[in-house]
Amino acid sequence: MTTRLHLEDIIQPAALAFGARVKARRKVLGLTQTDIYTRTGIGIGYLSSIERGRANPTLDMMIKLSAALGLEIWDLLRPTDE
């Protein structure tokens, strides 16, 4: 019997938290994903994956995102308050 691995089974909590923070901040600022693309060069599809916790952006991308969102990178990376 073959066991199938689903993406939802391997998503890391840190990736989910990072993505949720990016999306929340983007919305607070009234920015679209296209606006973020214009500011960072990060593709809309990839940004969507980051926001859903399905991608692990590089450090360079995290720095670009934090700058585009007017945050320190730590604000996006800090551990959750659990």
PyMOL Python script that loads the backbone (N, CA, C, O; Angstrom):
from pymol import cmd

cmd.read_pdbstr("""\
ATOM      1  N   MET A   1       0.843  -1.179   0.000  1.00  0.00           N
ATOM      2  CA  MET A   1       0.000   0.000   0.000  1.00  0.00           C
ATOM      3  C   MET A   1       0.888   1.242   0.000  1.00  0.00           C
ATOM      4  O   MET A   1       1.839   1.336   0.777  1.00  0.00           O
ATOM      5  N   THR A   2       0.573   2.184  -0.868  1.00  0.00           N
ATOM      6  CA  THR A   2       1.341   3.406  -0.996  1.00  0.00           C
ATOM      7  C   THR A   2       0.676   4.511  -0.193  1.00  0.00           C
ATOM      8  O   THR A   2      -0.532   4.728  -0.293  1.00  0.00           O
ATOM      9  N   THR A   3       1.483   5.209   0.609  1.00  0.00           N
ATOM     10  CA  THR A   3       0.981   6.344   1.366  1.00  0.00           C
ATOM     11  C   THR A   3       1.301   7.608   0.587  1.00  0.00           C
ATOM     12  O   THR A   3       2.439   7.833   0.176  1.00  0.00           O
ATOM     13  N   ARG A   4       0.303   8.407   0.398  1.00  0.00           N
ATOM     14  CA  ARG A   4       0.504   9.662  -0.324  1.00  0.00           C
ATOM     15  C   ARG A   4       0.764  10.775   0.673  1.00  0.00           C
ATOM     16  O   ARG A   4       0.093  10.890   1.698  1.00  0.00           O
ATOM     17  N   LEU A   5       1.733  11.573   0.355  1.00  0.00           N
ATOM     18  CA  LEU A   5       2.064  12.718   1.172  1.00  0.00           C
ATOM     19  C   LEU A   5       1.387  13.938   0.570  1.00  0.00           C
ATOM     20  O   LEU A   5       1.560  14.234  -0.613  1.00  0.00           O
ATOM     21  N   HIS A   6       0.627  14.634   1.377  1.00  0.00           N
ATOM     22  CA  HIS A   6      -0.080  15.821   0.927  1.00  0.00           C
ATOM     23  C   HIS A   6       0.645  17.065   1.425  1.00  0.00           C
ATOM     24  O   HIS A   6       1.219  17.061   2.515  1.00  0.00           O
ATOM     25  N   LEU A   7       0.619  18.112   0.640  1.00  0.00           N
ATOM     26  CA  LEU A   7       1.297  19.343   0.992  1.00  0.00           C
ATOM     27  C   LEU A   7       0.878  19.829   2.379  1.00  0.00           C
ATOM     28  O   LEU A   7       1.709  20.322   3.142  1.00  0.00           O
ATOM     29  N   GLU A   8      -0.387  19.693   2.701  1.00  0.00           N
ATOM     30  CA  GLU A   8      -0.882  20.148   3.997  1.00  0.00           C
ATOM     31  C   GLU A   8      -0.200  19.424   5.155  1.00  0.00           C
ATOM     32  O   GLU A   8      -0.160  19.941   6.271  1.00  0.00           O
ATOM     33  N   ASP A   9       0.339  18.228   4.897  1.00  0.00           N
ATOM     34  CA  ASP A   9       0.991  17.443   5.937  1.00  0.00           C
ATOM     35  C   ASP A   9       2.417  17.909   6.218  1.00  0.00           C
ATOM     36  O   ASP A   9       2.987  17.559   7.252  1.00  0.00           O
ATOM     37  N   ILE A  10       2.996  18.692   5.315  1.00  0.00           N
ATOM     38  CA  ILE A  10       4.392  19.081   5.498  1.00  0.00           C
ATOM     39  C   ILE A  10       4.603  20.583   5.635  1.00  0.00           C
ATOM     40  O   ILE A  10       5.739  21.038   5.762  1.00  0.00           O
ATOM     41  N   ILE A  11       3.537  21.346   5.612  1.00  0.00           N
ATOM     42  CA  ILE A  11       3.664  22.797   5.769  1.00  0.00           C
ATOM     43  C   ILE A  11       4.148  23.083   7.182  1.00  0.00           C
ATOM     44  O   ILE A  11       3.612  22.561   8.159  1.00  0.00           O
ATOM     45  N   GLN A  12       5.153  23.907   7.265  1.00  0.00           N
ATOM     46  CA  GLN A  12       5.742  24.253   8.551  1.00  0.00           C
ATOM     47  C   GLN A  12       4.979  25.405   9.203  1.00  0.00           C
ATOM     48  O   GLN A  12       4.561  26.338   8.517  1.00  0.00           O
ATOM     49  N   PRO A  13       4.794  25.344  10.528  1.00  0.00           N
ATOM     50  CA  PRO A  13       4.109  26.443  11.218  1.00  0.00           C
ATOM     51  C   PRO A  13       4.772  27.802  10.984  1.00  0.00           C
ATOM     52  O   PRO A  13       4.082  28.817  10.888  1.00  0.00           O
ATOM     53  N   ALA A  14       6.097  27.830  10.892  1.00  0.00           N
ATOM     54  CA  ALA A  14       6.790  29.102  10.664  1.00  0.00           C
ATOM     55  C   ALA A  14       6.417  29.688   9.306  1.00  0.00           C
ATOM     56  O   ALA A  14       6.248  30.900   9.178  1.00  0.00           O
ATOM     57  N   ALA A  15       6.287  28.838   8.298  1.00  0.00           N
ATOM     58  CA  ALA A  15       5.903  29.309   6.957  1.00  0.00           C
ATOM     59  C   ALA A  15       4.479  29.852   6.975  1.00  0.00           C
ATOM     60  O   ALA A  15       4.189  30.860   6.331  1.00  0.00           O
ATOM     61  N   LEU A  16       3.598  29.195   7.705  1.00  0.00           N
ATOM     62  CA  LEU A  16       2.213  29.672   7.816  1.00  0.00           C
ATOM     63  C   LEU A  16       2.162  31.022   8.521  1.00  0.00           C
ATOM     64  O   LEU A  16       1.462  31.932   8.076  1.00  0.00           O
ATOM     65  N   ALA A  17       2.905  31.155   9.621  1.00  0.00           N
ATOM     66  CA  ALA A  17       2.907  32.410  10.379  1.00  0.00           C
ATOM     67  C   ALA A  17       3.502  33.542   9.546  1.00  0.00           C
ATOM     68  O   ALA A  17       2.953  34.643   9.517  1.00  0.00           O
ATOM     69  N   PHE A  18       4.620  33.280   8.871  1.00  0.00           N
ATOM     70  CA  PHE A  18       5.257  34.291   8.036  1.00  0.00           C
ATOM     71  C   PHE A  18       4.287  34.759   6.957  1.00  0.00           C
ATOM     72  O   PHE A  18       4.088  35.960   6.772  1.00  0.00           O
ATOM     73  N   GLY A  19       3.688  33.815   6.250  1.00  0.00           N
ATOM     74  CA  GLY A  19       2.763  34.156   5.179  1.00  0.00           C
ATOM     75  C   GLY A  19       1.558  34.931   5.668  1.00  0.00           C
ATOM     76  O   GLY A  19       1.114  35.880   5.021  1.00  0.00           O
ATOM     77  N   ALA A  20       1.030  34.525   6.811  1.00  0.00           N
ATOM     78  CA  ALA A  20      -0.132  35.223   7.372  1.00  0.00           C
ATOM     79  C   ALA A  20       0.220  36.665   7.739  1.00  0.00           C
ATOM     80  O   ALA A  20      -0.585  37.576   7.548  1.00  0.00           O
ATOM     81  N   ARG A  21       1.420  36.861   8.262  1.00  0.00           N
ATOM     82  CA  ARG A  21       1.851  38.213   8.616  1.00  0.00           C
ATOM     83  C   ARG A  21       2.058  39.080   7.376  1.00  0.00           C
ATOM     84  O   ARG A  21       1.707  40.260   7.370  1.00  0.00           O
ATOM     85  N   VAL A  22       2.626  38.492   6.334  1.00  0.00           N
ATOM     86  CA  VAL A  22       2.810  39.242   5.081  1.00  0.00           C
ATOM     87  C   VAL A  22       1.447  39.671   4.547  1.00  0.00           C
ATOM     88  O   VAL A  22       1.249  40.837   4.204  1.00  0.00           O
ATOM     89  N   LYS A  23       0.523  38.744   4.479  1.00  0.00           N
ATOM     90  CA  LYS A  23      -0.804  39.051   3.932  1.00  0.00           C
ATOM     91  C   LYS A  23      -1.535  40.089   4.787  1.00  0.00           C
ATOM     92  O   LYS A  23      -2.121  41.034   4.259  1.00  0.00           O
ATOM     93  N   ALA A  24      -1.497  39.905   6.108  1.00  0.00           N
ATOM     94  CA  ALA A  24      -2.195  40.834   6.995  1.00  0.00           C
ATOM     95  C   ALA A  24      -1.647  42.255   6.855  1.00  0.00           C
ATOM     96  O   ALA A  24      -2.411  43.218   6.781  1.00  0.00           O
ATOM     97  N   ARG A  25      -0.327  42.377   6.819  1.00  0.00           N
ATOM     98  CA  ARG A  25       0.289  43.701   6.694  1.00  0.00           C
ATOM     99  C   ARG A  25      -0.036  44.324   5.332  1.00  0.00           C
ATOM    100  O   ARG A  25      -0.322  45.518   5.233  1.00  0.00           O
ATOM    101  N   ARG A  26       0.014  43.498   4.291  1.00  0.00           N
ATOM    102  CA  ARG A  26      -0.316  43.989   2.950  1.00  0.00           C
ATOM    103  C   ARG A  26      -1.734  44.550   2.937  1.00  0.00           C
ATOM    104  O   ARG A  26      -1.984  45.614   2.371  1.00  0.00           O
ATOM    105  N   LYS A  27      -2.653  43.834   3.560  1.00  0.00           N
ATOM    106  CA  LYS A  27      -4.055  44.280   3.589  1.00  0.00           C
ATOM    107  C   LYS A  27      -4.213  45.561   4.407  1.00  0.00           C
ATOM    108  O   LYS A  27      -4.938  46.472   4.007  1.00  0.00           O
ATOM    109  N   VAL A  28      -3.523  45.628   5.566  1.00  0.00           N
ATOM    110  CA  VAL A  28      -3.590  46.837   6.400  1.00  0.00           C
ATOM    111  C   VAL A  28      -3.128  48.060   5.607  1.00  0.00           C
ATOM    112  O   VAL A  28      -3.690  49.147   5.739  1.00  0.00           O
ATOM    113  N   LEU A  29      -2.102  47.869   4.789  1.00  0.00           N
ATOM    114  CA  LEU A  29      -1.579  48.965   3.983  1.00  0.00           C
ATOM    115  C   LEU A  29      -2.409  49.237   2.726  1.00  0.00           C
ATOM    116  O   LEU A  29      -2.150  50.196   2.000  1.00  0.00           O
ATOM    117  N   GLY A  30      -3.403  48.388   2.477  1.00  0.00           N
ATOM    118  CA  GLY A  30      -4.250  48.560   1.303  1.00  0.00           C
ATOM    119  C   GLY A  30      -3.535  48.240   0.006  1.00  0.00           C
ATOM    120  O   GLY A  30      -3.856  48.802  -1.042  1.00  0.00           O
ATOM    121  N   LEU A  31      -2.563  47.333   0.072  1.00  0.00           N
ATOM    122  CA  LEU A  31      -1.783  46.966  -1.112  1.00  0.00           C
ATOM    123  C   LEU A  31      -2.308  45.681  -1.738  1.00  0.00           C
ATOM    124  O   LEU A  31      -2.792  44.790  -1.040  1.00  0.00           O
ATOM    125  N   THR A  32      -2.210  45.598  -3.033  1.00  0.00           N
ATOM    126  CA  THR A  32      -2.549  44.369  -3.743  1.00  0.00           C
ATOM    127  C   THR A  32      -1.276  43.550  -3.931  1.00  0.00           C
ATOM    128  O   THR A  32      -0.170  44.036  -3.698  1.00  0.00           O
ATOM    129  N   GLN A  33      -1.447  42.322  -4.350  1.00  0.00           N
ATOM    130  CA  GLN A  33      -0.285  41.505  -4.676  1.00  0.00           C
ATOM    131  C   GLN A  33       0.488  42.122  -5.848  1.00  0.00           C
ATOM    132  O   GLN A  33       1.711  41.999  -5.923  1.00  0.00           O
ATOM    133  N   THR A  34      -0.213  42.766  -6.736  1.00  0.00           N
ATOM    134  CA  THR A  34       0.445  43.457  -7.845  1.00  0.00           C
ATOM    135  C   THR A  34       1.314  44.599  -7.327  1.00  0.00           C
ATOM    136  O   THR A  34       2.415  44.819  -7.832  1.00  0.00           O
ATOM    137  N   ASP A  35       0.833  45.317  -6.333  1.00  0.00           N
ATOM    138  CA  ASP A  35       1.632  46.386  -5.730  1.00  0.00           C
ATOM    139  C   ASP A  35       2.932  45.825  -5.141  1.00  0.00           C
ATOM    140  O   ASP A  35       4.000  46.420  -5.291  1.00  0.00           O
ATOM    141  N   ILE A  36       2.828  44.684  -4.477  1.00  0.00           N
ATOM    142  CA  ILE A  36       4.016  44.059  -3.882  1.00  0.00           C
ATOM    143  C   ILE A  36       4.965  43.608  -4.993  1.00  0.00           C
ATOM    144  O   ILE A  36       6.181  43.754  -4.866  1.00  0.00           O
ATOM    145  N   TYR A  37       4.420  43.067  -6.068  1.00  0.00           N
ATOM    146  CA  TYR A  37       5.255  42.684  -7.209  1.00  0.00           C
ATOM    147  C   TYR A  37       6.024  43.895  -7.737  1.00  0.00           C
ATOM    148  O   TYR A  37       7.220  43.805  -8.012  1.00  0.00           O
ATOM    149  N   THR A  38       5.338  45.016  -7.874  1.00  0.00           N
ATOM    150  CA  THR A  38       5.967  46.232  -8.379  1.00  0.00           C
ATOM    151  C   THR A  38       7.107  46.677  -7.465  1.00  0.00           C
ATOM    152  O   THR A  38       8.146  47.138  -7.938  1.00  0.00           O
ATOM    153  N   ARG A  39       6.905  46.536  -6.155  1.00  0.00           N
ATOM    154  CA  ARG A  39       7.913  46.978  -5.189  1.00  0.00           C
ATOM    155  C   ARG A  39       9.076  46.000  -5.035  1.00  0.00           C
ATOM    156  O   ARG A  39      10.189  46.407  -4.705  1.00  0.00           O
ATOM    157  N   THR A  40       8.821  44.708  -5.275  1.00  0.00           N
ATOM    158  CA  THR A  40       9.835  43.694  -4.940  1.00  0.00           C
ATOM    159  C   THR A  40      10.319  42.869  -6.129  1.00  0.00           C
ATOM    160  O   THR A  40      11.433  42.347  -6.113  1.00  0.00           O
ATOM    161  N   GLY A  41       9.490  42.752  -7.152  1.00  0.00           N
ATOM    162  CA  GLY A  41       9.820  41.864  -8.267  1.00  0.00           C
ATOM    163  C   GLY A  41       9.461  40.413  -7.977  1.00  0.00           C
ATOM    164  O   GLY A  41       9.743  39.534  -8.792  1.00  0.00           O
ATOM    165  N   ILE A  42       8.845  40.150  -6.829  1.00  0.00           N
ATOM    166  CA  ILE A  42       8.414  38.789  -6.483  1.00  0.00           C
ATOM    167  C   ILE A  42       7.097  38.525  -7.210  1.00  0.00           C
ATOM    168  O   ILE A  42       6.126  39.260  -7.032  1.00  0.00           O
ATOM    169  N   GLY A  43       7.069  37.486  -8.019  1.00  0.00           N
ATOM    170  CA  GLY A  43       5.888  37.164  -8.813  1.00  0.00           C
ATOM    171  C   GLY A  43       4.632  36.980  -7.978  1.00  0.00           C
ATOM    172  O   GLY A  43       4.688  36.528  -6.834  1.00  0.00           O
ATOM    173  N   ILE A  44       3.506  37.335  -8.566  1.00  0.00           N
ATOM    174  CA  ILE A  44       2.227  37.270  -7.863  1.00  0.00           C
ATOM    175  C   ILE A  44       1.902  35.843  -7.443  1.00  0.00           C
ATOM    176  O   ILE A  44       1.436  35.627  -6.324  1.00  0.00           O
ATOM    177  N   GLY A  45       2.134  34.874  -8.306  1.00  0.00           N
ATOM    178  CA  GLY A  45       1.860  33.481  -7.962  1.00  0.00           C
ATOM    179  C   GLY A  45       2.716  33.007  -6.800  1.00  0.00           C
ATOM    180  O   GLY A  45       2.238  32.308  -5.906  1.00  0.00           O
ATOM    181  N   TYR A  46       3.988  33.394  -6.820  1.00  0.00           N
ATOM    182  CA  TYR A  46       4.880  32.994  -5.733  1.00  0.00           C
ATOM    183  C   TYR A  46       4.502  33.715  -4.441  1.00  0.00           C
ATOM    184  O   TYR A  46       4.538  33.120  -3.365  1.00  0.00           O
ATOM    185  N   LEU A  47       4.140  34.997  -4.544  1.00  0.00           N
ATOM    186  CA  LEU A  47       3.696  35.740  -3.368  1.00  0.00           C
ATOM    187  C   LEU A  47       2.457  35.092  -2.763  1.00  0.00           C
ATOM    188  O   LEU A  47       2.343  34.988  -1.542  1.00  0.00           O
ATOM    189  N   SER A  48       1.538  34.660  -3.604  1.00  0.00           N
ATOM    190  CA  SER A  48       0.350  33.964  -3.121  1.00  0.00           C
ATOM    191  C   SER A  48       0.735  32.698  -2.370  1.00  0.00           C
ATOM    192  O   SER A  48       0.162  32.394  -1.323  1.00  0.00           O
ATOM    193  N   SER A  49       1.698  31.966  -2.898  1.00  0.00           N
ATOM    194  CA  SER A  49       2.172  30.751  -2.215  1.00  0.00           C
ATOM    195  C   SER A  49       2.802  31.083  -0.868  1.00  0.00           C
ATOM    196  O   SER A  49       2.604  30.360   0.108  1.00  0.00           O
ATOM    197  N   ILE A  50       3.560  32.176  -0.815  1.00  0.00           N
ATOM    198  CA  ILE A  50       4.159  32.598   0.454  1.00  0.00           C
ATOM    199  C   ILE A  50       3.058  32.931   1.447  1.00  0.00           C
ATOM    200  O   ILE A  50       3.101  32.491   2.596  1.00  0.00           O
ATOM    201  N   GLU A  51       2.080  33.701   1.013  1.00  0.00           N
ATOM    202  CA  GLU A  51       1.007  34.124   1.913  1.00  0.00           C
ATOM    203  C   GLU A  51       0.193  32.949   2.441  1.00  0.00           C
ATOM    204  O   GLU A  51      -0.365  33.028   3.536  1.00  0.00           O
ATOM    205  N   ARG A  52       0.119  31.876   1.689  1.00  0.00           N
ATOM    206  CA  ARG A  52      -0.620  30.686   2.132  1.00  0.00           C
ATOM    207  C   ARG A  52       0.273  29.697   2.884  1.00  0.00           C
ATOM    208  O   ARG A  52      -0.186  28.627   3.285  1.00  0.00           O
ATOM    209  N   GLY A  53       1.545  30.052   3.074  1.00  0.00           N
ATOM    210  CA  GLY A  53       2.456  29.182   3.804  1.00  0.00           C
ATOM    211  C   GLY A  53       2.921  27.983   3.013  1.00  0.00           C
ATOM    212  O   GLY A  53       3.381  26.996   3.588  1.00  0.00           O
ATOM    213  N   ARG A  54       2.805  28.056   1.699  1.00  0.00           N
ATOM    214  CA  ARG A  54       3.172  26.939   0.839  1.00  0.00           C
ATOM    215  C   ARG A  54       4.516  27.123   0.145  1.00  0.00           C
ATOM    216  O   ARG A  54       4.899  26.320  -0.706  1.00  0.00           O
ATOM    217  N   ALA A  55       5.226  28.181   0.511  1.00  0.00           N
ATOM    218  CA  ALA A  55       6.543  28.431  -0.081  1.00  0.00           C
ATOM    219  C   ALA A  55       7.479  28.907   1.022  1.00  0.00           C
ATOM    220  O   ALA A  55       7.051  29.499   2.013  1.00  0.00           O
ATOM    221  N   ASN A  56       8.737  28.641   0.832  1.00  0.00           N
ATOM    222  CA  ASN A  56       9.774  29.102   1.751  1.00  0.00           C
ATOM    223  C   ASN A  56      10.653  30.102   1.012  1.00  0.00           C
ATOM    224  O   ASN A  56      11.573  29.710   0.293  1.00  0.00           O
ATOM    225  N   PRO A  57      10.373  31.396   1.188  1.00  0.00           N
ATOM    226  CA  PRO A  57      11.135  32.406   0.464  1.00  0.00           C
ATOM    227  C   PRO A  57      12.585  32.454   0.930  1.00  0.00           C
ATOM    228  O   PRO A  57      12.902  32.097   2.064  1.00  0.00           O
ATOM    229  N   THR A  58      13.440  32.894   0.048  1.00  0.00           N
ATOM    230  CA  THR A  58      14.847  33.073   0.399  1.00  0.00           C
ATOM    231  C   THR A  58      14.979  34.263   1.342  1.00  0.00           C
ATOM    232  O   THR A  58      14.051  35.056   1.500  1.00  0.00           O
ATOM    233  N   LEU A  59      16.141  34.372   1.959  1.00  0.00           N
ATOM    234  CA  LEU A  59      16.396  35.496   2.840  1.00  0.00           C
ATOM    235  C   LEU A  59      16.290  36.815   2.072  1.00  0.00           C
ATOM    236  O   LEU A  59      15.747  37.792   2.588  1.00  0.00           O
ATOM    237  N   ASP A  60      16.803  36.844   0.854  1.00  0.00           N
ATOM    238  CA  ASP A  60      16.700  38.056   0.036  1.00  0.00           C
ATOM    239  C   ASP A  60      15.241  38.445  -0.200  1.00  0.00           C
ATOM    240  O   ASP A  60      14.896  39.626  -0.144  1.00  0.00           O
ATOM    241  N   MET A  61      14.390  37.465  -0.462  1.00  0.00           N
ATOM    242  CA  MET A  61      12.968  37.758  -0.670  1.00  0.00           C
ATOM    243  C   MET A  61      12.320  38.249   0.614  1.00  0.00           C
ATOM    244  O   MET A  61      11.488  39.155   0.582  1.00  0.00           O
ATOM    245  N   MET A  62      12.694  37.658   1.745  1.00  0.00           N
ATOM    246  CA  MET A  62      12.140  38.099   3.025  1.00  0.00           C
ATOM    247  C   MET A  62      12.526  39.547   3.307  1.00  0.00           C
ATOM    248  O   MET A  62      11.713  40.324   3.810  1.00  0.00           O
ATOM    249  N   ILE A  63      13.753  39.907   2.986  1.00  0.00           N
ATOM    250  CA  ILE A  63      14.210  41.284   3.181  1.00  0.00           C
ATOM    251  C   ILE A  63      13.432  42.232   2.275  1.00  0.00           C
ATOM    252  O   ILE A  63      13.014  43.304   2.714  1.00  0.00           O
ATOM    253  N   LYS A  64      13.235  41.848   1.020  1.00  0.00           N
ATOM    254  CA  LYS A  64      12.455  42.677   0.089  1.00  0.00           C
ATOM    255  C   LYS A  64      11.021  42.851   0.582  1.00  0.00           C
ATOM    256  O   LYS A  64      10.470  43.951   0.539  1.00  0.00           O
ATOM    257  N   LEU A  65      10.422  41.756   1.051  1.00  0.00           N
ATOM    258  CA  LEU A  65       9.045  41.824   1.537  1.00  0.00           C
ATOM    259  C   LEU A  65       8.938  42.717   2.770  1.00  0.00           C
ATOM    260  O   LEU A  65       8.030  43.543   2.861  1.00  0.00           O
ATOM    261  N   SER A  66       9.851  42.556   3.706  1.00  0.00           N
ATOM    262  CA  SER A  66       9.776  43.380   4.917  1.00  0.00           C
ATOM    263  C   SER A  66       9.930  44.862   4.573  1.00  0.00           C
ATOM    264  O   SER A  66       9.236  45.704   5.143  1.00  0.00           O
ATOM    265  N   ALA A  67      10.837  45.186   3.643  1.00  0.00           N
ATOM    266  CA  ALA A  67      11.011  46.580   3.228  1.00  0.00           C
ATOM    267  C   ALA A  67       9.751  47.109   2.533  1.00  0.00           C
ATOM    268  O   ALA A  67       9.312  48.227   2.801  1.00  0.00           O
ATOM    269  N   ALA A  68       9.180  46.306   1.649  1.00  0.00           N
ATOM    270  CA  ALA A  68       7.973  46.721   0.923  1.00  0.00           C
ATOM    271  C   ALA A  68       6.794  46.937   1.861  1.00  0.00           C
ATOM    272  O   ALA A  68       5.907  47.743   1.583  1.00  0.00           O
ATOM    273  N   LEU A  69       6.794  46.207   2.977  1.00  0.00           N
ATOM    274  CA  LEU A  69       5.692  46.294   3.940  1.00  0.00           C
ATOM    275  C   LEU A  69       5.990  47.261   5.085  1.00  0.00           C
ATOM    276  O   LEU A  69       5.155  47.461   5.967  1.00  0.00           O
ATOM    277  N   GLY A  70       7.186  47.861   5.069  1.00  0.00           N
ATOM    278  CA  GLY A  70       7.540  48.827   6.107  1.00  0.00           C
ATOM    279  C   GLY A  70       7.732  48.207   7.473  1.00  0.00           C
ATOM    280  O   GLY A  70       7.433  48.829   8.493  1.00  0.00           O
ATOM    281  N   LEU A  71       8.230  46.987   7.497  1.00  0.00           N
ATOM    282  CA  LEU A  71       8.457  46.279   8.753  1.00  0.00           C
ATOM    283  C   LEU A  71       9.912  45.855   8.861  1.00  0.00           C
ATOM    284  O   LEU A  71      10.623  45.754   7.860  1.00  0.00           O
ATOM    285  N   GLU A  72      10.340  45.610  10.086  1.00  0.00           N
ATOM    286  CA  GLU A  72      11.613  44.947  10.296  1.00  0.00           C
ATOM    287  C   GLU A  72      11.404  43.478   9.969  1.00  0.00           C
ATOM    288  O   GLU A  72      10.316  42.943  10.182  1.00  0.00           O
ATOM    289  N   ILE A  73      12.422  42.831   9.460  1.00  0.00           N
ATOM    290  CA  ILE A  73      12.274  41.421   9.100  1.00  0.00           C
ATOM    291  C   ILE A  73      11.858  40.584  10.304  1.00  0.00           C
ATOM    292  O   ILE A  73      11.129  39.603  10.156  1.00  0.00           O
ATOM    293  N   TRP A  74      12.317  40.965  11.492  1.00  0.00           N
ATOM    294  CA  TRP A  74      11.962  40.218  12.702  1.00  0.00           C
ATOM    295  C   TRP A  74      10.444  40.189  12.911  1.00  0.00           C
ATOM    296  O   TRP A  74       9.905  39.198  13.405  1.00  0.00           O
ATOM    297  N   ASP A  75       9.764  41.260  12.542  1.00  0.00           N
ATOM    298  CA  ASP A  75       8.310  41.311  12.714  1.00  0.00           C
ATOM    299  C   ASP A  75       7.609  40.215  11.911  1.00  0.00           C
ATOM    300  O   ASP A  75       6.529  39.759  12.285  1.00  0.00           O
ATOM    301  N   LEU A  76       8.221  39.800  10.819  1.00  0.00           N
ATOM    302  CA  LEU A  76       7.647  38.736   9.989  1.00  0.00           C
ATOM    303  C   LEU A  76       8.112  37.340  10.421  1.00  0.00           C
ATOM    304  O   LEU A  76       7.449  36.341  10.141  1.00  0.00           O
ATOM    305  N   LEU A  77       9.257  37.286  11.104  1.00  0.00           N
ATOM    306  CA  LEU A  77       9.867  35.988  11.435  1.00  0.00           C
ATOM    307  C   LEU A  77       9.648  35.537  12.882  1.00  0.00           C
ATOM    308  O   LEU A  77       9.818  34.357  13.190  1.00  0.00           O
ATOM    309  N   ARG A  78       9.279  36.443  13.756  1.00  0.00           N
ATOM    310  CA  ARG A  78       9.214  36.102  15.178  1.00  0.00           C
ATOM    311  C   ARG A  78       8.334  34.888  15.429  1.00  0.00           C
ATOM    312  O   ARG A  78       7.361  34.649  14.714  1.00  0.00           O
ATOM    313  N   PRO A  79       8.691  34.125  16.457  1.00  0.00           N
ATOM    314  CA  PRO A  79       7.863  32.957  16.788  1.00  0.00           C
ATOM    315  C   PRO A  79       6.443  33.388  17.171  1.00  0.00           C
ATOM    316  O   PRO A  79       6.217  34.519  17.602  1.00  0.00           O
ATOM    317  N   THR A  80       5.512  32.480  17.008  1.00  0.00           N
ATOM    318  CA  THR A  80       4.132  32.780  17.387  1.00  0.00           C
ATOM    319  C   THR A  80       4.026  32.852  18.896  1.00  0.00           C
ATOM    320  O   THR A  80       4.900  32.361  19.610  1.00  0.00           O
ATOM    321  N   ASP A  81       2.980  33.449  19.370  1.00  0.00           N
ATOM    322  CA  ASP A  81       2.785  33.631  20.812  1.00  0.00           C
ATOM    323  C   ASP A  81       2.085  32.445  21.462  1.00  0.00           C
ATOM    324  O   ASP A  81       1.255  32.629  22.352  1.00  0.00           O
ATOM    325  N   GLU A  82       2.401  31.262  21.040  1.00  0.00           N
ATOM    326  CA  GLU A  82       1.754  30.078  21.601  1.00  0.00           C
ATOM    327  C   GLU A  82       2.502  29.567  22.782  1.00  0.00           C
ATOM    328  O   GLU A  82       2.100  28.570  23.383  1.00  0.00           O
TER     329      GLU A  82
END
""", "prot")
cmd.dss("prot")
cmd.show_as("cartoon", "prot")
cmd.util.cbc("prot")
cmd.orient("prot")
